[in-house]
Amino acid sequence: MRQWLSVALAGALCLGLQCAVSQKLAWQSDAPKGDVHQQVRFLYPEQVTLVAGKSSVVELHFKVSDGLHINSHEPREKSLIPTQLMVGEPVGVNVASVDFPAGTDYSPAFNPNDKLSVYTGEFVLRAHITAQRGDHLVQAALRYQACDANSCYPPKTAPVAVSLIAK
């Protein structure tokens, strides 16, 4: 009986660990890494070293695919989906704020009098981060809606992962 209880307990523990490892953050999907349909990619950094306990600015570099634009974080029309960064803060890390660049004006061909606030090409977000001493993995997702000259695509998220080394 005691041996059976030990085996059952060990099995439950393994199942619990497997569930914890396979658990995803709210914005993570089952899409394969390097999704060819991703219209915005996180470029760098993959790793940053900063002073423990002191606020630091970490620049996050992204690239919008050629021929596309995404709405800025402050679109001019309420019906447009803003670009957002959703951050999961691990224990020992505080992301106080994220600065977005100003959008650039864009007039779609079908309505040249309309001015949209968009990002194209490469753009940089500035995250204000404080971390306790140690190694931390910050995972985030850039939520955006990409459009070309004729239409907009469903909203997507681009995964972001930065390893922080706080000394």
Secondary structure, DSSP 4 states (H G I P E B T S, - for coil): -HHHHHHHHHHHHHHHHHHHHH---TT--SPPTT-TT-SEEEEE-SEEEE-TTS-EEEEEEEEEPTT-EEE-SS-SSTTSPPPEEEEE--TTEEEEEEEPPPPEEE--TT-TT--EEEE-SEEEEEEEEEE-SEEEEEEEEEEE-EE-SS-BPPPEEEEEEEEEEE-
